[in-house]
Amino acid sequence: MTEHPTSFDRPPTGGDPADPRGALLPTPVQPRALGAPLPAQGRAGETPPAAGADSPAAFEHAQPGAGQATEPGTHRPRPAPEGVPVQPGGAQTGAGAVPGPGAPPERQTGQPTTPGRPTPMRRDGDRLRFVGAATRRIARGMDLDEIVMGLCRATVPTFADAILVYLREPLPVGDERPTGPLVLRLRRTDRIPVERDTEGGFTPAVQPEPSELETVGSELCEVRPGSALAEVLRGVRPVFADTPAARAALPELLGDDGDFAVPDGRRAILAPLRGRRRVIGAALFLRGPERVAFDADDLLVAAQLATHSALGIDKAVLYGREAYIADELQRTMLPETLPRCTGVRLASRYLPAAETARVGGDWYDAIPLPGSRVALVVGDVMGHSMTSAAIMGQLRTTAQTLAGLDLPPQEVLHHLDEQAQRLGTDRMATCLYAVYDPVAHRITVANAGHPPPVLLHLGGHAEVLRVPAGAPIGVGGVDFEAVELDAPAGATLLLYTDGLVESRLRDVWTGIEQLRERLAATAQLTGPDHPPPLEALCDEVLDMLGPGDRDDDIALLAARFDGIAPSDVAYWYLEPEDTAPGRARRLARRALARWSMEDLTDSVELLVSEVVTNAVRYASKPVTLRLLRTDVLRCEVGDDVPQLPRLRQARATDEGGRGLYLVNRLARRWGATRLSTGKVVWFELNRG
């Protein structure tokens, strides 16, 4: 994630307060000789002594003035990083600098700063600037890792030399009450790197021995009820490591040997992380022995950092749960896999509008129908929110139910319109419903305000099908019209939502024309006799989207029409007479002999006889018998009786009732579908 500089009440003079390079810039100081007296504290109203080589000003991180010369061979000091205090008086001078007449008194630490180490914050204004920059950096994070990393980078090295962040495992979400013991897991650590920045860039320093800060922390700890660590976490406020409560809690947090690695004195702060309702972790801030110890005001800084981090973590967990729910909702609303239908191959794509809006109202579906047909559906509910996704799921379920009744496409849209009106007056959607018949090589299409489909022919010609647009679903009181078109073998039908062709940069018809040109150009790459692969074709279509073309979610459904050759279809009408089962057996035997499938003759004759017998027993009109030879052998028997047969266990004294039992045992699969004119009973057998 790209970090941007943060402006304060004065122009920034250095790097980001969390930038290790900026915080570790060498600071020109005059080291105090071993055993030299500590700098004297000036009293109010007294004139401070002149700054000399041994004066307290020599221990400050003063910058040379513009007219101050530097010795040959020394590096010119760089500006102090943002968040590190500037010197009182508004100017930074050399060793002879004297504070300005109106300068506020400093809080002296009584300890000199070490060259190359971060300088301590000496004024309240410095702390306010640091807290403001750190909290803004923490607030920029969207997920859990970004927030924790923002805390670490903002703290080290400006505020501490090292930090350890422990979070609850697992983190509670919202109002849910956690179960089981309180377990803290070490989520992230950050320390000052061993490299130092010089004028010529990064130069590796001599690798030191592992310091005590390098060995702090165990990965997992269980907080026992009533323990010292539990009491510190319950207290919420940060505490110094040298307090009795912290001394008893640190061994539990860091492990048996971890407390020995914590620096002595007030060089460690243990800050509980409390979300909106409960403690969710802890942060341990550490400073090395060569750096000034924490003071009472640093406890307030640690409390601010812990509070902002905990609230950010709480919100990140809630956001992650919402994103998970959105993903699961969208996944369950859309088909996990497309069905394998006879005579057609399918491919699909779905893209949300943005990473922050993972659900939408776009959907697609492919529904097998009786007679080896397939219904192709694509729709778009207004908006891309949870409400749109919920409405989309209801309309998709309604479409599946209506398709199971084998209603004409225009009737399906009419019932969808009624359902949308029952859901609410403002529930608007567009939908395109098409039924493909691989035997007749025809497709019937009805449209409800949706962009027209594009048909890519085998030779590479792409055309936008002329389908009446119709009114959107939810308007009410309108009729829908269906058209029947040719669907030649090798052609590809592309159904899509308006997010693919419409954006703020182009209108819908310009996008449709670009889509047609892209399909034609892609087909030219594979030659006139070979259609492009479906999956690659879908990817190529999505590549036409530019940087500003993702204003809406996108649903895409591609269907390659293979069809069923007339030589692989056998179709007859049988009068509802007692001789119909025998005639059906003879016709099936001849068809199997013509297809060189004699090994299935016995099974087919038995099953056809049973199904036709059940049909002619109650039918008043001619019964239809159709055999289809594809990757399997499919037999379909239709009649004008709407009641569906059901499988039951016949008793020993029953004379009938065993026909469907035989079908269930011998067939690969079977089923019955109710039609507007009756029903169809079908079964399939594996080809030898």
GITA-V54928 format. One record per residue. N is the residue number from 1. RES is the residue in one letter. OMEGA is omega in whole degrees, -180 to 180 (* if undefined). NEAR is the number of other ideal C-beta (glycine too) atoms within 10 Angstrom. Layout:
# GITA-V54928
N;RES;OMEGA;NEAR
N;RES;OMEGA;NEAR
This chain:
# GITA-V54928
1;M;-178;8
2;T;179;3
3;E;180;12
4;H;179;9
5;P;-179;11
6;T;-180;17
7;S;178;10
8;F;-179;13
9;D;175;8
10;R;180;9
11;P;180;7
12;P;-179;17
13;T;-178;15
14;G;-179;18
15;G;177;21
16;D;-180;22
17;P;180;27
18;A;-178;28
19;D;-178;20
20;P;-179;20
21;R;-179;17
22;G;-176;24
23;A;-176;25
24;L;178;20
25;L;-178;22
26;P;-179;16
27;T;-179;20
28;P;177;16
29;V;175;20
30;Q;-176;18
31;P;178;12
32;R;-180;16
33;A;-180;7
34;L;180;5
35;G;179;5
36;A;-179;11
37;P;177;7
38;L;-180;13
39;P;-178;20
40;A;177;11
41;Q;178;11
42;G;178;15
43;R;-180;8
44;A;179;5
45;G;179;5
46;E;178;7
47;T;-179;7
48;P;180;15
49;P;179;14
50;A;-178;9
51;A;176;19
52;G;-177;12
53;A;-178;9
54;D;-178;16
55;S;179;19
56;P;180;20
57;A;179;23
58;A;-179;20
59;F;179;22
60;E;-179;27
61;H;-177;23
62;A;177;23
63;Q;178;22
64;P;178;17
65;G;-176;13
66;A;-179;7
67;G;-177;7
68;Q;-178;13
69;A;177;8
70;T;-179;12
71;E;177;5
72;P;177;5
73;G;178;5
74;T;180;9
75;H;174;12
76;R;-177;9
77;P;179;17
78;R;178;16
79;P;180;15
80;A;180;22
81;P;-180;24
82;E;-178;25
83;G;176;29
84;V;-169;26
85;P;170;20
86;V;-176;19
87;Q;177;21
88;P;177;18
89;G;176;15
90;G;179;10
91;A;178;15
92;Q;-175;19
93;T;-176;20
94;G;-175;18
95;A;-179;19
96;G;-176;15
97;A;177;22
98;V;179;15
99;P;-180;20
100;G;-176;12
101;P;-179;6
102;G;-175;8
103;A;177;14
104;P;-180;12
105;P;178;13
106;E;169;16
107;R;-178;14
108;Q;-180;15
109;T;-178;17
110;G;-180;11
111;Q;177;15
112;P;177;18
113;T;-179;19
114;T;179;15
115;P;179;12
116;G;-180;14
117;R;177;21
118;P;-179;29
119;T;-179;21
120;P;177;21
121;M;-171;25
122;R;-177;20
123;R;178;17
124;D;177;13
125;G;177;14
126;D;180;17
127;R;179;19
128;L;178;15
129;R;179;22
130;F;180;24
131;V;178;21
132;G;179;16
133;A;-178;22
134;A;-179;26
135;T;176;19
136;R;179;14
137;R;177;24
138;I;-178;25
139;A;180;15
140;R;-179;15
141;G;179;20
142;M;-179;16
143;D;-173;14
144;L;-177;18
145;D;180;12
146;E;-180;16
147;I;179;26
148;V;178;25
149;M;177;20
150;G;176;24
151;L;-178;30
152;C;-177;23
153;R;178;21
154;A;-175;27
155;T;-176;27
156;V;6;23
157;P;-174;27
158;T;-176;26
159;F;-177;27
160;A;176;29
161;D;180;23
162;A;179;25
163;I;174;26
164;L;-178;25
165;V;177;27
166;Y;177;28
167;L;-180;22
168;R;-179;23
169;E;-3;16
170;P;179;12
171;L;177;19
172;P;-178;16
173;V;174;14
174;G;-176;11
175;D;-177;7
176;E;-178;9
177;R;-178;7
178;P;178;14
179;T;179;7
180;G;-177;8
181;P;177;9
182;L;-179;19
183;V;177;15
184;L;179;25
185;R;179;16
186;L;-176;20
187;R;-178;22
188;R;172;15
189;T;177;18
190;D;-178;22
191;R;175;20
192;I;-180;20
193;P;-178;14
194;V;179;12
195;E;177;14
196;R;-179;15
197;D;176;18
198;T;-177;12
199;E;-179;9
200;G;-180;7
201;G;179;7
202;F;177;11
203;T;-180;10
204;P;175;8
205;A;177;12
206;V;-178;5
207;Q;-179;8
208;P;174;8
209;E;179;5
210;P;-178;9
211;S;-179;17
212;E;179;15
213;L;-178;24
214;E;-173;14
215;T;-176;12
216;V;167;26
217;G;169;20
218;S;-171;17
219;E;-172;10
220;L;174;11
221;C;178;22
222;E;-178;13
223;V;-179;23
224;R;178;12
225;P;179;7
226;G;-180;7
227;S;-180;15
228;A;179;19
229;L;178;24
230;A;179;16
231;E;178;12
232;V;179;26
233;L;179;25
234;R;179;11
235;G;173;13
236;V;-174;15
237;R;176;13
238;P;-180;25
239;V;174;20
240;F;-178;21
241;A;-179;23
242;D;175;16
243;T;-179;13
244;P;-179;9
245;A;-179;16
246;A;179;22
247;R;178;15
248;A;-176;15
249;A;-175;24
250;L;177;23
251;P;178;17
252;E;-178;21
253;L;-173;25
254;L;-176;22
255;G;-175;17
256;D;-176;9
257;D;-175;11
258;G;-177;19
259;D;179;19
260;F;-180;13
261;A;179;19
262;V;-180;22
263;P;-180;22
264;D;177;11
265;G;-178;13
266;R;178;18
267;R;177;22
268;A;178;27
269;I;176;26
270;L;-176;25
271;A;174;27
272;P;176;23
273;L;-177;27
274;R;176;21
275;G;-177;21
276;R;-174;12
277;R;-174;12
278;R;177;14
279;V;-178;20
280;I;179;25
281;G;-180;25
282;A;176;26
283;A;-180;27
284;L;178;27
285;F;-175;25
286;L;172;25
287;R;-180;25
288;G;-178;17
289;P;-177;13
290;E;-178;12
291;R;-179;21
292;V;-177;21
293;A;176;18
294;F;173;25
295;D;-175;15
296;A;180;8
297;D;178;13
298;D;174;22
299;L;177;17
300;L;177;15
301;V;179;24
302;A;179;24
303;A;178;17
304;Q;179;19
305;L;-179;27
306;A;-179;25
307;T;-179;17
308;H;180;21
309;S;-179;29
310;A;178;26
311;L;177;18
312;G;177;24
313;I;178;26
314;D;180;22
315;K;179;17
316;A;178;19
317;V;177;22
318;L;178;14
319;Y;177;14
320;G;177;15
321;R;178;14
322;E;178;14
323;A;177;15
324;Y;178;12
325;I;179;13
326;A;179;19
327;D;-180;13
328;E;178;12
329;L;-180;17
330;Q;-179;22
331;R;-180;13
332;T;179;11
333;M;-180;20
334;L;180;18
335;P;178;19
336;E;177;6
337;T;177;8
338;L;-179;16
339;P;175;12
340;R;-176;11
341;C;-179;21
342;T;174;20
343;G;180;23
344;V;175;23
345;R;-171;15
346;L;173;19
347;A;-175;19
348;S;174;21
349;R;172;17
350;Y;177;19
351;L;176;18
352;P;-178;20
353;A;-180;19
354;A;-180;13
355;E;-180;8
356;T;177;10
357;A;-171;15
358;R;179;21
359;V;179;26
360;G;-177;30
361;G;-180;28
362;D;177;32
363;W;175;27
364;Y;-180;25
365;D;173;22
366;A;-172;23
367;I;176;20
368;P;-180;18
369;L;176;18
370;P;-180;18
371;G;180;23
372;S;177;22
373;R;-180;23
374;V;176;24
375;A;179;24
376;L;-174;25
377;V;170;24
378;V;-177;25
379;G;-176;25
380;D;174;31
381;V;-178;30
382;M;177;17
383;G;174;19
384;H;-179;24
385;S;178;16
386;M;179;15
387;T;179;15
388;S;179;21
389;A;179;24
390;A;177;16
391;I;178;23
392;M;179;26
393;G;179;18
394;Q;179;17
395;L;178;24
396;R;177;21
397;T;177;13
398;T;179;18
399;A;178;23
400;Q;179;14
401;T;179;14
402;L;178;21
403;A;178;22
404;G;176;15
405;L;179;13
406;D;176;21
407;L;176;19
408;P;-177;15
409;P;-179;28
410;Q;177;20
411;E;177;17
412;V;179;26
413;L;179;29
414;H;179;19
415;H;175;16
416;L;177;25
417;D;178;23
418;E;179;13
419;Q;179;21
420;A;178;26
421;Q;177;15
422;R;179;9
423;L;-180;16
424;G;-178;11
425;T;-178;9
426;D;-180;8
427;R;-178;20
428;M;179;19
429;A;171;26
430;T;-176;24
431;C;173;28
432;L;-175;29
433;Y;-178;31
434;A;178;25
435;V;-179;25
436;Y;177;25
437;D;-177;19
438;P;179;25
439;V;-180;19
440;A;-177;17
441;H;180;18
442;R;177;16
443;I;179;26
444;T;-172;20
445;V;171;26
446;A;-172;24
447;N;176;26
448;A;176;28
449;G;-175;21
450;H;175;25
451;P;-176;26
452;P;178;18
453;P;179;23
454;V;-180;23
455;L;178;23
456;L;-178;24
457;H;-176;17
458;L;-179;16
459;G;180;14
460;G;179;18
461;H;179;14
462;A;-179;20
463;E;175;15
464;V;-176;15
465;L;179;17
466;R;-179;9
467;V;177;19
468;P;-174;14
469;A;-178;14
470;G;179;23
471;A;178;18
472;P;176;18
473;I;-178;29
474;G;178;25
475;V;178;14
476;G;176;11
477;G;180;7
478;V;177;14
479;D;178;10
480;F;-176;23
481;E;179;14
482;A;177;20
483;V;179;15
484;E;-174;13
485;L;176;15
486;D;176;11
487;A;-175;23
488;P;178;12
489;A;-178;14
490;G;179;15
491;A;-179;23
492;T;177;22
493;L;-178;22
494;L;174;23
495;L;-173;25
496;Y;174;27
497;T;-172;28
498;D;177;21
499;G;179;25
500;L;-171;27
501;V;-176;24
502;E;178;19
503;S;178;19
504;R;-176;8
505;L;-179;12
506;R;178;16
507;D;-171;11
508;V;-177;13
509;W;173;12
510;T;178;13
511;G;178;22
512;I;178;20
513;E;176;13
514;Q;177;15
515;L;179;20
516;R;179;19
517;E;179;12
518;R;178;17
519;L;179;26
520;A;179;17
521;A;178;12
522;T;180;21
523;A;179;22
524;Q;-178;12
525;L;-178;11
526;T;178;14
527;G;-176;11
528;P;-175;12
529;D;-177;8
530;H;177;11
531;P;179;21
532;P;177;20
533;P;-174;14
534;L;-177;16
535;E;178;12
536;A;178;13
537;L;178;22
538;C;178;18
539;D;180;13
540;E;179;16
541;V;-180;21
542;L;179;12
543;D;179;10
544;M;-180;16
545;L;178;16
546;G;-179;10
547;P;-178;6
548;G;-176;10
549;D;-179;19
550;R;178;15
551;D;-175;14
552;D;177;22
553;D;-172;27
554;I;171;23
555;A;-175;25
556;L;179;22
557;L;180;27
558;A;-179;24
559;A;176;27
560;R;-176;20
561;F;173;22
562;D;179;16
563;G;175;21
564;I;-177;21
565;A;179;14
566;P;180;11
567;S;180;9
568;D;-178;14
569;V;174;17
570;A;-172;19
571;Y;-180;14
572;W;170;15
573;Y;-180;9
574;L;176;21
575;E;-179;12
576;P;-179;17
577;E;179;12
578;D;-180;9
579;T;-176;10
580;A;179;21
581;P;179;19
582;G;178;13
583;R;178;15
584;A;178;25
585;R;-180;17
586;R;179;10
587;L;179;17
588;A;179;24
589;R;-180;16
590;R;180;11
591;A;179;21
592;L;177;20
593;A;179;11
594;R;-179;11
595;W;180;16
596;S;179;8
597;M;-177;17
598;E;-179;11
599;D;178;10
600;L;-173;17
601;T;-176;15
602;D;-179;11
603;S;-178;15
604;V;-180;23
605;E;-179;18
606;L;-177;15
607;L;178;24
608;V;180;22
609;S;-179;18
610;E;-177;22
611;V;-180;28
612;V;178;27
613;T;178;16
614;N;-178;21
615;A;-175;27
616;V;-179;20
617;R;-176;13
618;Y;-175;11
619;A;175;20
620;S;178;9
621;K;-179;14
622;P;179;17
623;V;179;24
624;T;177;18
625;L;-180;24
626;R;175;18
627;L;180;21
628;L;178;22
629;R;174;19
630;T;174;17
631;D;173;10
632;V;173;14
633;L;-177;24
634;R;178;20
635;C;-179;25
636;E;178;20
637;V;-179;26
638;G;177;23
639;D;-175;26
640;D;180;17
641;V;-176;18
642;P;-178;11
643;Q;-180;10
644;L;176;12
645;P;179;15
646;R;-178;7
647;L;178;12
648;R;-180;11
649;Q;-179;8
650;A;177;13
651;R;-176;7
652;A;-178;4
653;T;-179;5
654;D;177;10
655;E;-179;6
656;G;178;10
657;G;-179;12
658;R;-177;14
659;G;180;19
660;L;176;22
661;Y;177;14
662;L;178;15
663;V;-179;23
664;N;-179;12
665;R;-173;9
666;L;-175;16
667;A;174;21
668;R;171;12
669;R;-179;12
670;W;-180;18
671;G;178;13
672;A;-178;18
673;T;178;19
674;R;178;16
675;L;176;17
676;S;180;10
677;T;-179;12
678;G;-180;19
679;K;175;20
680;V;173;22
681;V;-175;23
682;W;173;22
683;F;-179;26
684;E;176;19
685;L;176;19
686;N;176;10
687;R;-178;14
688;G;*;9
